[in-house]
């Protein structure tokens, strides 16, 4: 009879003798689920109490340290003031000679002489109009919903006395979560790590329960029972697999030299590592916005799908001309280069004995393959794998981009890498399309969809690119379900019947004869090829571009001035004149969800000041905290401007346009679309005067 850590022998008399092993090894004690839950709870309360005691001690030490610093600084300043007395004030010999009747005394310390100076009265000035703090923006900024109430707004004692239930209702809208109040059973990363170690030690040896756990340098991942017990007490912290992944991440974070497995390594310099294409392009795929063409986009915080990160079929030409004296084409025929781009099925159909890649590998068996890799740095290898999916077998262009290798060296390296790279087949050229006939069909299609939207209540939904590789856009397509056009950002075919084609106008695109203007869109520079939307001259202002339906994306805003208004608070004035239907400015702010707008709107209604503007059925633009100067434009029943939500390169944006000719110096107004009750509540001056506001008044 034997066990893992000791051996038992039996003699002739039936007595047993126990022999100690050379090295003691702990065994885990089988703990029932109820006892395991008690262990987790006990260890959690112990660690939590230790954190509180440690935090209280830190606060106490910090307070004592600050107190000592204040006392030392005060004593030093008092010594300086006693050595250098306060400078005397030069006054007249007698106050009777001054044209004032008041005087004041200045006392500094107890040992210094009292000073006397004349008292001048300042005239009262009119107060500056009230304005709340806001951050200026030049474009919209998407933010997440606030699930926690960050601050309880103070609106005066009168509001609390008249409506005492407002604060309670406000907190209830956030499910009782207020900033600074930690949720029940809350623990941070360091507490979670200590809890896992303590529970694991308690399972191995129950005697260690309640005692501090020291770090083990050879620590391994605890078994699933530890995380199962933590999950039973804290189910809201995630599943067992989530807790294990979190603990593994915390262990790796302790190593200062470790790097996350998905992090893009440094591919520059002599210390760069040779990694795969996916790891090299990780930052590009996860951080680069394919709609804004910049990193860390704050307008489209959506992660790309696998089909969006997959290499697209290359459209570059196969190299067929010799680039120089050392060109690889001198030793390889063009036919073999083109054949190497065929898929395995194409090669089998030709019944060739072996692919050109395999033939080349056979011919290079006599060479020292290892010497090829020794001459390549990690940065060059990583860059080659990225370029290979784009340029395929165009080794001359790849060598020109790598710069440190000739095309012959790139070709030899590709032969070694070729057995792990699937080269896409070269597609057949598509026949030219009949543009005029297709344009007529698309114009009719655009008109039908626009009329359908007008008859269906004008429901506008946020655009999200559809992504269903290999399938046509049907009733299951997200764009069709939301009654949106497929855009250039969608993963569907360019021949999709739901894709917006742009316009072929020759004029300014400011009438409903233009399909873009009819669909309440700005012209797309990638689709509208004849109207001038894709023209980018050296001075790209509205005078040098024929298409006038690109004001939002080009930023053709007017110069606006902020000044007190005769209507209410602040107002916005135009510094230059504007013609009818001319673009003035974009209404910018935070893009929030409809639920978040409802929560914020209840607070804004109490302040009787709101900057919420519906963008579509999914989102709202809130210019209260962040916005531009057009947010100060006041409401009027007879305005000189109007607002219009337009689709601009896949995004809904709010443009402010001139409703009639506006003269220089006029204050700008547009209709807030208030209901009868809200109009009487918010627009008091206009109600009392009972006169429409005229441009220039």
C-alpha positions as CSV (number, residue, x, y, z in Angstrom):
1,X,0.0,0.0,0.0
2,X,1.5,3.3,-1.0
3,X,0.5,6.9,-1.4
4,X,2.0,10.0,-3.2
5,X,4.0,11.3,-0.2
6,X,4.5,8.4,2.3
7,X,4.9,4.6,2.4
8,X,3.4,2.2,5.0
9,X,4.9,-1.2,5.8
10,X,3.4,-4.0,8.0
11,X,5.4,-6.4,10.1
12,X,4.6,-9.9,11.2
13,X,2.8,-8.8,14.3
14,X,0.4,-6.6,12.4
15,X,2.0,-3.4,13.4
16,X,2.6,-0.7,10.9
17,X,5.7,1.4,10.4
18,X,5.8,4.7,8.5
19,X,8.8,5.7,6.4
20,X,9.3,9.3,5.6
21,X,10.1,10.1,1.9
22,X,13.1,12.0,0.8
23,X,11.1,15.0,-0.4
24,X,7.7,16.0,1.0
25,X,5.0,16.8,-1.5
26,X,1.7,18.5,-0.6
27,X,-1.6,17.0,-1.8
28,X,-4.7,18.9,-2.3
29,X,-7.5,18.1,0.2
30,X,-10.9,17.3,-1.4
31,X,-13.1,20.2,-0.2
32,X,-16.9,20.1,-0.7
33,X,-18.5,22.9,-2.6
34,X,-20.1,24.5,0.5
35,X,-16.8,24.4,2.4
36,X,-15.0,25.9,-0.7
37,X,-17.5,28.7,-0.8
38,X,-16.8,29.4,2.9
39,X,-13.1,29.4,2.3
40,X,-13.5,31.9,-0.5
41,X,-15.7,34.2,1.6
42,X,-13.4,33.9,4.6
43,X,-10.3,34.7,2.6
44,X,-12.0,37.5,0.8
45,X,-13.1,39.2,4.1
46,X,-9.6,38.8,5.5
47,X,-7.9,40.3,2.4
48,X,-10.5,43.1,2.3
49,X,-9.9,43.9,6.0
50,X,-6.1,44.0,5.4
51,X,-6.6,46.4,2.5
52,X,-8.7,48.7,4.6
53,X,-6.1,48.7,7.4
54,X,-3.3,49.3,5.0
55,X,-5.2,52.1,3.3
56,X,-6.0,53.7,6.6
57,X,-2.4,53.6,7.6
58,X,-1.4,55.2,4.3
59,X,-3.9,58.0,4.8
60,X,-2.7,58.5,8.3
61,X,1.0,58.7,7.3
62,X,0.2,61.0,4.4
63,X,-1.8,63.4,6.7
64,X,1.0,63.5,9.2
65,X,3.6,64.1,6.4
66,X,1.5,67.0,5.0
67,X,1.0,68.4,8.4
68,X,4.7,68.5,9.1
69,X,5.3,70.1,5.7
70,X,2.7,72.8,6.4
71,X,4.1,73.6,9.8
72,X,7.7,73.9,8.4
73,X,6.6,76.1,5.6
74,X,4.6,78.3,7.9
75,X,7.5,78.8,10.3
76,X,9.8,79.6,7.4
77,X,7.5,82.2,6.0
78,X,7.0,83.8,9.4
79,X,10.7,84.1,9.8
80,X,11.1,85.8,6.4
81,X,8.3,88.3,7.2
82,X,9.8,89.2,10.5
83,X,13.2,89.8,8.9
84,X,11.7,91.8,6.0
85,X,8.8,93.9,7.3
86,X,5.9,94.8,5.1
87,X,6.6,97.7,2.7
88,X,4.9,100.9,3.9
89,X,2.1,102.4,1.9
90,X,2.7,105.9,0.6
91,X,-0.3,108.0,1.4
92,X,-1.1,111.7,1.8
93,X,0.0,113.5,4.9
94,X,-3.6,114.0,6.0
95,X,-6.8,112.3,5.0
96,X,-8.5,115.6,5.1
97,X,-6.8,116.5,1.8
98,X,-8.2,113.5,0.0
99,X,-11.5,113.6,-1.9
100,X,-12.8,110.5,-0.1
101,X,-14.5,110.0,3.2
102,X,-13.5,106.5,4.0
103,X,-10.2,104.9,5.0
104,X,-9.2,101.4,5.9
105,X,-6.6,99.8,8.2
106,X,-4.3,97.0,7.2
107,X,-2.9,94.8,10.0
108,X,-0.2,92.2,9.2
109,X,0.7,89.9,12.1
110,X,0.9,91.0,15.7
111,X,4.3,92.6,15.8
112,X,4.1,94.8,12.7
113,X,2.8,98.4,12.5
114,X,-0.8,98.9,11.4
115,X,-1.0,100.6,8.0
116,X,-3.7,103.0,6.8
117,X,-4.8,103.6,3.2
118,X,-7.6,105.4,1.4
119,X,-10.7,103.4,0.3
120,X,-11.9,103.9,-3.2
121,X,-15.3,102.7,-4.3
122,X,-15.6,100.9,-7.6
123,X,-18.7,101.4,-9.8
124,X,-21.0,98.5,-10.4
125,X,-20.8,96.7,-13.7
126,X,-23.4,94.6,-15.5
127,X,-22.8,90.9,-15.1
128,X,-21.6,88.6,-17.9
129,X,-24.4,86.3,-19.2
130,X,-24.3,82.9,-17.6
131,X,-22.5,80.2,-19.5
132,X,-21.6,76.6,-18.6
133,X,-18.2,75.1,-19.2
134,X,-17.9,73.4,-22.6
135,X,-15.0,72.0,-24.6
136,X,-14.7,73.1,-28.2
137,X,-14.9,70.5,-31.0
138,X,-14.5,70.5,-34.7
139,X,-16.2,67.2,-35.4
140,X,-18.5,64.8,-33.6
141,X,-17.2,62.6,-30.8
142,X,-18.8,59.3,-29.9
143,X,-19.0,58.4,-26.2
144,X,-20.2,55.4,-24.3
145,X,-23.3,55.4,-22.1
146,X,-22.8,56.5,-18.5
147,X,-24.1,53.8,-16.3
148,X,-23.0,55.6,-13.2
149,X,-24.2,59.0,-12.0
150,X,-20.9,61.0,-11.8
151,X,-22.3,63.9,-9.9
152,X,-25.7,65.0,-8.3
153,X,-26.5,68.4,-9.9
154,X,-27.3,71.3,-7.7
155,X,-30.0,73.5,-9.0
156,X,-30.8,75.6,-6.0
157,X,-32.7,75.1,-2.8
158,X,-36.0,76.1,-4.6
159,X,-35.8,73.1,-6.9
160,X,-35.2,70.7,-4.1
161,X,-38.1,72.2,-2.0
162,X,-40.6,72.1,-4.9
163,X,-39.6,68.8,-6.4
164,X,-37.9,66.7,-3.7
165,X,-38.3,63.4,-5.6
166,X,-36.2,64.6,-8.6
167,X,-32.9,63.5,-7.1
168,X,-34.3,60.1,-6.1
169,X,-35.7,59.6,-9.6
170,X,-32.4,60.7,-11.1
171,X,-30.5,58.1,-9.1
172,X,-33.1,55.5,-10.0
173,X,-32.4,56.1,-13.7
174,X,-28.8,55.0,-13.1
175,X,-30.0,51.9,-11.1
176,X,-28.8,53.5,-7.9
177,X,-25.1,53.6,-9.1
178,X,-23.4,56.9,-8.0
179,X,-19.7,57.7,-8.6
180,X,-17.6,56.9,-5.5
181,X,-19.9,54.2,-4.2
182,X,-18.3,50.8,-5.0
183,X,-20.7,48.0,-5.9
184,X,-21.2,45.1,-3.5
185,X,-18.5,42.4,-3.5
186,X,-16.2,44.7,-5.4
187,X,-12.5,43.8,-5.7
188,X,-9.7,45.1,-7.8
189,X,-7.0,43.2,-9.7
190,X,-4.5,43.0,-6.8
191,X,-7.3,41.8,-4.5
192,X,-8.4,39.2,-7.0
193,X,-4.8,37.9,-7.4
194,X,-4.3,37.6,-3.7
195,X,-7.7,35.9,-3.3
196,X,-6.7,33.2,-5.9
197,X,-3.4,32.6,-4.2
198,X,-5.0,32.4,-0.7
199,X,-7.8,30.0,-1.7
200,X,-5.3,27.8,-3.6
201,X,-3.1,27.6,-0.5
202,X,-6.0,26.9,1.8
203,X,-7.1,24.0,-0.4
204,X,-3.6,22.5,-0.3
205,X,-3.2,23.0,3.4
206,X,-6.3,24.1,5.5
207,X,-4.0,25.2,8.3
208,X,-2.8,28.1,6.2
209,X,-6.3,29.6,6.0
210,X,-6.4,33.1,7.4
211,X,-2.7,33.6,7.0
212,X,-0.8,35.8,4.5
213,X,0.4,34.1,1.4
214,X,3.9,34.7,0.2
215,X,4.7,34.8,-3.5
216,X,5.9,31.5,-5.0
217,X,8.5,32.0,-7.9
218,X,7.6,28.6,-9.4
219,X,3.9,29.2,-9.2
220,X,1.7,27.4,-11.7
221,X,-2.0,28.0,-12.6
222,X,-4.3,26.8,-9.9
223,X,-6.9,24.2,-10.8
224,X,-10.4,24.9,-11.8
225,X,-11.8,24.3,-8.3
226,X,-10.3,27.6,-7.1
227,X,-12.0,29.6,-9.8
228,X,-15.2,27.6,-9.5
229,X,-15.4,28.6,-5.8
230,X,-14.7,32.3,-6.6
231,X,-17.4,32.1,-9.4
232,X,-19.9,30.7,-7.0
233,X,-19.5,33.7,-4.6
234,X,-19.0,36.3,-7.4
235,X,-21.0,35.2,-10.4
236,X,-21.1,38.7,-11.8
237,X,-17.3,38.7,-12.3
238,X,-17.5,36.4,-15.2
239,X,-17.4,32.7,-16.0
240,X,-14.7,30.3,-14.8
241,X,-12.8,30.6,-18.1
242,X,-13.0,34.4,-17.8
243,X,-11.5,34.3,-14.3
244,X,-8.7,32.0,-15.4
245,X,-7.8,34.2,-18.3
246,X,-7.9,37.3,-16.1
247,X,-5.5,35.6,-13.6
248,X,-3.2,34.5,-16.3
249,X,-3.0,38.0,-17.6
250,X,-2.2,39.4,-14.1
251,X,0.6,36.9,-13.8
252,X,2.1,37.9,-17.1
253,X,1.7,41.6,-16.3
254,X,4.1,41.2,-13.3
255,X,7.0,40.5,-15.7
256,X,8.2,43.9,-16.9
257,X,9.8,42.3,-20.0
258,X,6.8,40.4,-21.1
259,X,4.7,41.4,-24.1
260,X,1.0,40.6,-24.7
261,X,0.8,37.8,-27.3
262,X,-1.3,39.9,-29.7
263,X,0.8,43.1,-29.4
264,X,2.6,44.3,-32.5
265,X,6.3,43.9,-31.9
266,X,8.8,46.5,-32.9
267,X,9.6,45.7,-36.6
268,X,12.3,48.4,-36.9
269,X,15.9,48.2,-35.9
270,X,18.4,45.4,-35.6
271,X,16.6,43.8,-32.6
272,X,13.3,43.3,-34.5
273,X,11.9,39.8,-34.5
274,X,10.7,37.8,-37.4
275,X,6.9,37.4,-36.9
276,X,3.9,36.4,-39.0
277,X,1.9,38.8,-41.1
278,X,-1.1,38.7,-38.6
279,X,1.1,39.8,-35.7
280,X,2.8,42.5,-37.7
281,X,-0.5,43.9,-38.8
282,X,-2.3,43.6,-35.5
283,X,-2.2,47.3,-34.5
284,X,-3.2,48.2,-38.0
285,X,-6.2,45.9,-38.0
286,X,-7.4,46.8,-34.5
287,X,-6.6,50.5,-34.3
288,X,-6.8,51.9,-37.8
289,X,-10.2,53.1,-38.9
290,X,-11.0,52.2,-42.5
291,X,-13.6,55.0,-42.7
292,X,-11.6,57.9,-41.3
293,X,-8.2,56.6,-42.4
294,X,-6.5,57.4,-39.1
295,X,-5.6,55.6,-35.9
296,X,-7.6,55.6,-32.6
297,X,-10.8,56.9,-34.3
298,X,-13.3,58.3,-31.8
299,X,-16.2,58.3,-34.2
300,X,-16.3,54.6,-35.3
301,X,-15.2,52.6,-32.2
302,X,-16.1,49.3,-33.9
303,X,-13.8,46.3,-34.2
304,X,-13.1,45.0,-37.7
305,X,-14.4,41.6,-38.7
306,X,-12.2,38.8,-40.0
307,X,-13.3,39.5,-43.6
308,X,-12.2,43.1,-43.3
309,X,-8.7,42.1,-42.1
310,X,-8.3,39.4,-44.8
311,X,-6.0,40.3,-47.6
312,X,-7.9,41.5,-50.7
313,X,-7.0,40.1,-54.1
314,X,-4.1,42.0,-55.5
315,X,-4.7,44.4,-58.4
316,X,-1.0,45.0,-59.2
317,X,0.5,43.8,-62.5
318,X,2.8,40.8,-62.6
319,X,6.4,41.9,-63.2
320,X,7.4,41.0,-66.8
321,X,10.2,43.5,-67.5
322,X,13.8,43.2,-66.2
323,X,14.4,45.9,-63.6
324,X,18.2,45.8,-63.6
325,X,21.4,43.8,-64.1
326,X,20.7,41.6,-61.1
327,X,17.0,41.0,-61.8
328,X,15.7,37.6,-60.9
329,X,13.8,37.4,-64.3
330,X,17.2,36.7,-66.0
331,X,17.2,33.2,-64.4
332,X,13.4,32.6,-64.2
333,X,10.9,32.6,-67.1
334,X,7.9,34.8,-67.0
335,X,5.6,31.8,-67.5
336,X,6.8,30.1,-64.3
337,X,6.2,33.3,-62.3
338,X,2.7,33.6,-63.6
339,X,2.0,29.9,-63.0
340,X,3.2,30.2,-59.4
341,X,0.2,32.5,-58.7
342,X,-2.3,29.7,-59.6
343,X,-4.2,27.9,-56.9
344,X,-3.5,24.2,-56.3
345,X,-6.7,23.2,-58.1
346,X,-5.6,25.2,-61.2
347,X,-2.2,23.4,-61.2
348,X,-3.9,20.0,-61.0
349,X,-6.1,20.8,-63.9
350,X,-3.0,21.3,-66.0
351,X,-1.6,18.0,-64.8
352,X,1.8,19.5,-64.3
353,X,4.3,17.2,-62.5
354,X,5.0,19.8,-59.8
355,X,4.4,23.5,-59.2
356,X,7.2,26.0,-60.1
357,X,7.7,26.6,-56.4
358,X,8.4,23.0,-55.8
359,X,10.7,22.8,-58.8
360,X,12.7,25.8,-57.6
361,X,13.0,24.3,-54.1
362,X,14.4,21.1,-55.7
363,X,16.9,23.1,-57.7
364,X,18.0,24.9,-54.6
365,X,18.7,21.8,-52.5
366,X,22.3,22.0,-53.4
367,X,22.6,25.5,-52.0
368,X,22.9,26.4,-48.4
369,X,19.4,27.5,-47.5
370,X,20.4,28.6,-44.0
371,X,22.7,31.3,-45.4
372,X,19.7,33.0,-47.0
373,X,18.0,33.4,-43.7
374,X,21.2,34.5,-42.0
375,X,21.4,37.5,-44.3
376,X,17.8,38.6,-43.5
377,X,17.0,40.6,-40.4
378,X,13.8,40.2,-38.5
379,X,12.4,43.5,-39.8
380,X,13.1,42.4,-43.4
381,X,11.4,39.0,-42.9
382,X,8.3,40.6,-41.3
383,X,8.0,43.2,-44.0
384,X,8.3,40.6,-46.7
385,X,5.4,38.6,-45.3
386,X,3.2,41.7,-45.3
387,X,4.2,42.7,-48.9
388,X,3.8,39.2,-50.2
389,X,0.0,39.2,-49.8
390,X,-0.3,42.4,-51.8
391,X,2.4,42.1,-54.5
392,X,2.3,38.3,-54.8
393,X,5.2,37.5,-57.2
394,X,6.1,41.0,-58.1
395,X,9.5,40.7,-56.4
396,X,10.9,43.8,-58.1
397,X,8.4,46.1,-56.5
398,X,8.9,44.3,-53.1
399,X,12.6,44.8,-53.3
400,X,12.1,48.5,-54.1
401,X,10.0,48.8,-50.9
402,X,12.3,46.7,-48.7
403,X,15.3,48.8,-50.1
404,X,18.0,46.6,-48.6
405,X,17.5,43.6,-50.8
406,X,17.6,42.9,-54.5
407,X,14.8,41.2,-56.3
408,X,16.9,38.1,-56.7
409,X,17.4,37.9,-53.0
410,X,13.7,38.5,-52.4
411,X,12.9,35.8,-54.9
412,X,15.2,33.2,-53.2
413,X,13.7,34.1,-49.9
414,X,10.2,33.7,-51.3
415,X,11.0,30.2,-52.5
416,X,11.6,29.1,-49.0
417,X,8.5,30.9,-47.7
418,X,6.3,29.7,-50.6
419,X,5.3,26.4,-49.1
420,X,3.4,28.2,-46.3
421,X,1.8,30.9,-48.4
422,X,-1.3,30.4,-50.5
423,X,-1.2,32.7,-53.5
424,X,-4.6,33.9,-54.8
425,X,-5.5,33.3,-58.4
426,X,-5.2,36.1,-60.8
427,X,-8.8,37.1,-61.7
428,X,-9.9,37.6,-65.3
429,X,-10.5,41.2,-66.3
430,X,-14.1,42.4,-66.1
431,X,-15.7,43.7,-69.3
432,X,-16.5,47.5,-69.4
433,X,-19.8,48.4,-68.0
434,X,-22.5,50.4,-69.7
435,X,-22.4,53.5,-67.6
436,X,-25.2,55.4,-69.2
437,X,-27.8,52.7,-69.0
438,X,-26.7,51.8,-65.4
439,X,-26.9,55.4,-64.3
440,X,-30.5,55.7,-65.5
441,X,-31.4,52.5,-63.6
442,X,-29.6,53.8,-60.5
443,X,-31.3,57.2,-60.6
444,X,-34.7,55.5,-60.8
445,X,-33.7,53.2,-58.0
446,X,-32.6,56.2,-55.8
447,X,-35.9,58.0,-56.4
448,X,-38.0,55.0,-55.5
449,X,-36.1,54.4,-52.2
450,X,-36.3,58.1,-51.3
451,X,-40.0,58.2,-52.0
452,X,-40.4,55.0,-49.9
453,X,-38.6,56.7,-47.0
454,X,-40.8,59.8,-47.2
455,X,-43.9,57.6,-47.1
456,X,-42.7,55.5,-44.2
457,X,-42.4,58.2,-41.7
458,X,-38.8,59.2,-42.5
459,X,-37.2,56.7,-40.1
460,X,-33.4,57.1,-40.4
461,X,-31.2,54.5,-38.8
462,X,-27.5,54.5,-38.2
463,X,-25.4,53.0,-40.9
464,X,-23.2,50.0,-40.2
465,X,-21.3,48.3,-43.0
466,X,-22.8,44.9,-43.9
467,X,-20.5,41.9,-43.8
468,X,-21.8,38.6,-45.2
469,X,-19.0,37.2,-47.4
470,X,-20.1,35.1,-50.3
471,X,-23.8,36.2,-50.1
472,X,-25.8,38.8,-51.9
473,X,-27.6,41.6,-50.1
474,X,-31.1,40.2,-49.4
475,X,-33.6,40.6,-46.7
476,X,-31.0,39.4,-44.1
477,X,-28.6,42.1,-45.0
478,X,-28.3,44.7,-42.3
479,X,-28.3,47.6,-44.8
480,X,-31.6,46.5,-46.4
481,X,-33.3,45.7,-43.0
482,X,-32.5,49.3,-41.9
483,X,-33.5,50.8,-45.2
484,X,-30.0,52.1,-45.8
485,X,-27.9,52.0,-49.0
486,X,-24.9,49.8,-49.1
487,X,-21.8,52.0,-49.1
488,X,-18.2,51.7,-50.3
489,X,-17.3,50.4,-46.8
490,X,-19.6,47.3,-47.1
491,X,-18.1,43.9,-47.7
492,X,-20.6,43.1,-50.4
493,X,-19.8,43.0,-54.1
494,X,-19.3,46.3,-56.0
495,X,-22.1,45.1,-58.3
496,X,-24.6,45.0,-55.3
497,X,-28.0,46.2,-56.4
498,X,-28.4,48.1,-53.1
499,X,-25.1,50.0,-53.4
500,X,-25.4,53.7,-53.9
501,X,-23.7,54.6,-57.2
502,X,-23.1,58.3,-56.8
503,X,-24.1,60.9,-59.4
504,X,-22.9,61.8,-62.9
505,X,-23.9,65.5,-62.7
506,X,-22.2,68.2,-64.7
507,X,-23.6,71.1,-62.6
508,X,-23.4,72.1,-58.9
509,X,-25.5,69.2,-57.4
510,X,-27.8,71.6,-55.6
511,X,-31.2,70.4,-57.0
512,X,-33.2,67.2,-56.8
513,X,-32.0,66.3,-60.3
514,X,-28.9,65.1,-58.5
515,X,-29.3,61.6,-57.0
516,X,-27.1,62.5,-54.1
517,X,-29.0,65.7,-53.2
518,X,-32.3,63.8,-53.6
519,X,-31.2,61.1,-51.2
520,X,-30.1,63.8,-48.6
521,X,-26.4,62.9,-49.1
522,X,-23.3,64.8,-49.9
523,X,-21.5,63.8,-53.1
524,X,-18.9,61.1,-52.5
525,X,-15.4,61.9,-54.0
526,X,-14.9,58.1,-54.8
527,X,-18.3,57.7,-56.5
528,X,-19.2,61.0,-58.1
529,X,-16.6,61.3,-60.8
530,X,-18.0,64.0,-63.1
531,X,-19.4,66.7,-60.8
532,X,-16.1,67.7,-59.2
533,X,-16.5,66.2,-55.8
534,X,-13.3,64.3,-56.2
535,X,-11.3,67.3,-57.3
536,X,-8.6,68.4,-54.9
537,X,-6.8,71.5,-56.3
538,X,-4.2,73.4,-54.5
539,X,-6.7,75.8,-53.1
540,X,-9.8,73.6,-52.5
541,X,-12.3,76.3,-51.5
542,X,-15.9,76.6,-52.7
543,X,-14.9,78.9,-55.6
544,X,-12.5,76.5,-57.2
545,X,-14.7,73.3,-57.0
546,X,-17.7,73.0,-59.2
547,X,-19.7,70.7,-56.9
548,X,-21.3,72.6,-54.1
549,X,-22.7,69.5,-52.3
550,X,-19.5,68.8,-50.4
551,X,-19.6,71.6,-47.8
552,X,-19.7,69.4,-44.7
553,X,-16.8,67.1,-45.7
554,X,-14.7,69.9,-47.0
555,X,-15.3,72.2,-43.9
556,X,-16.6,75.2,-45.9
557,X,-18.0,76.8,-42.8
558,X,-18.6,80.6,-42.3
559,X,-16.7,82.7,-39.8
560,X,-19.0,83.0,-36.7
561,X,-18.7,85.4,-33.7
562,X,-20.0,84.8,-30.2
563,X,-21.6,87.7,-28.3
564,X,-24.4,88.4,-25.9
565,X,-27.9,88.1,-27.5
566,X,-31.0,90.2,-27.2
567,X,-33.0,87.1,-27.2
568,X,-31.6,84.8,-24.5
569,X,-28.1,84.6,-23.0
570,X,-25.4,84.3,-25.7
571,X,-25.9,84.3,-29.4
572,X,-24.0,83.6,-32.6
573,X,-23.4,86.2,-35.3
574,X,-22.1,85.8,-38.8
575,X,-19.1,87.8,-39.9
576,X,-19.6,87.4,-43.6
577,X,-22.8,87.3,-45.7
578,X,-24.4,84.1,-46.9
579,X,-26.6,83.2,-49.8
580,X,-29.8,81.1,-49.7
581,X,-29.1,77.4,-49.1
582,X,-25.4,78.1,-48.5
583,X,-23.7,76.0,-45.9
584,X,-22.8,77.9,-42.7
585,X,-21.6,75.4,-40.1
586,X,-21.9,71.9,-38.7
587,X,-23.6,71.2,-35.4
588,X,-21.0,69.2,-33.5
589,X,-21.1,67.5,-30.1
590,X,-21.0,64.2,-28.3
591,X,-22.8,61.3,-30.1
592,X,-24.8,59.5,-27.5
593,X,-27.4,56.8,-27.6
594,X,-31.1,57.5,-27.2
595,X,-31.2,56.0,-23.7
596,X,-28.3,58.2,-22.6
597,X,-30.1,61.2,-24.1
598,X,-33.2,60.5,-22.1
599,X,-31.2,60.4,-18.9
600,X,-29.3,63.6,-19.7
601,X,-32.4,65.3,-20.9
602,X,-34.1,65.0,-17.6
603,X,-31.3,67.0,-16.0
604,X,-31.2,69.6,-18.9
605,X,-35.0,70.1,-18.6
606,X,-34.5,71.2,-15.0
607,X,-31.9,73.7,-16.0
608,X,-34.2,74.8,-18.9
609,X,-31.2,74.6,-21.2
610,X,-30.7,71.7,-23.6
611,X,-28.3,71.2,-26.6
612,X,-29.6,67.8,-27.6
613,X,-30.2,67.3,-31.4
614,X,-31.6,64.0,-32.8
615,X,-29.2,62.5,-35.4
616,X,-31.1,59.4,-36.3
617,X,-33.2,56.7,-34.6
618,X,-30.1,55.4,-32.8
619,X,-28.0,58.4,-31.7
620,X,-28.3,62.0,-30.5
621,X,-25.8,64.8,-30.8
622,X,-25.3,66.5,-27.4
623,X,-23.4,69.8,-27.5
624,X,-23.7,70.5,-23.8
625,X,-20.3,69.4,-22.7
626,X,-18.5,69.3,-26.0
627,X,-19.5,71.3,-29.1
628,X,-18.7,74.2,-31.5
629,X,-19.9,77.8,-31.6
630,X,-23.1,77.1,-33.5
631,X,-24.5,75.6,-30.3
632,X,-25.2,79.2,-29.2
633,X,-27.7,79.8,-32.1
634,X,-31.0,80.7,-30.6
635,X,-34.5,79.5,-31.5
636,X,-37.0,81.4,-33.6
637,X,-40.3,80.7,-35.2
638,X,-39.2,82.7,-38.2
639,X,-35.5,81.7,-38.4
640,X,-32.9,82.7,-41.0
641,X,-31.3,79.2,-41.0
642,X,-32.4,75.6,-41.1
643,X,-30.8,72.3,-40.0
644,X,-30.5,69.2,-42.1
645,X,-29.2,65.8,-41.3
646,X,-27.1,64.5,-44.2
647,X,-25.3,61.3,-45.0
648,X,-21.6,62.2,-45.5
649,X,-19.3,59.3,-46.5
650,X,-21.2,56.8,-44.4
651,X,-21.9,59.1,-41.4
652,X,-24.9,61.1,-40.4
653,X,-23.9,64.8,-39.8
654,X,-26.0,67.9,-39.0
655,X,-25.5,70.9,-41.3
656,X,-26.8,74.4,-40.7
657,X,-27.7,76.2,-43.9
658,X,-29.0,79.6,-44.8
659,X,-32.8,79.7,-45.2
660,X,-32.6,83.1,-47.0
661,X,-29.9,85.7,-47.7
662,X,-28.1,86.7,-44.5
663,X,-26.2,89.9,-44.2
664,X,-23.0,90.5,-42.4
665,X,-23.4,90.9,-38.6
666,X,-26.8,89.2,-38.4
667,X,-27.6,86.9,-35.5
668,X,-28.3,83.3,-36.6
669,X,-31.5,81.5,-35.6
670,X,-33.0,78.2,-36.5
671,X,-36.2,76.3,-35.5
672,X,-35.7,74.0,-32.6
673,X,-38.9,72.2,-33.5
674,X,-40.4,72.8,-30.0
675,X,-43.9,71.6,-29.2
676,X,-46.5,74.2,-28.1
677,X,-45.8,73.6,-24.4
678,X,-42.0,73.7,-24.7
679,X,-42.1,76.8,-26.9
680,X,-44.0,78.7,-24.3
681,X,-41.6,77.4,-21.6
682,X,-38.2,78.1,-23.3
683,X,-38.9,81.0,-25.7
684,X,-40.1,83.7,-23.3
685,X,-38.8,86.8,-25.1
686,X,-40.4,85.9,-28.4
687,X,-43.7,85.1,-26.7
688,X,-43.9,88.4,-24.8
689,X,-42.9,90.5,-27.9
690,X,-45.2,88.4,-30.2
691,X,-43.1,89.5,-33.1
692,X,-41.0,87.3,-35.5
693,X,-37.3,87.9,-35.5
694,X,-36.1,89.4,-38.7
695,X,-32.7,89.0,-40.2
696,X,-30.5,91.9,-38.9
697,X,-32.7,92.8,-36.0
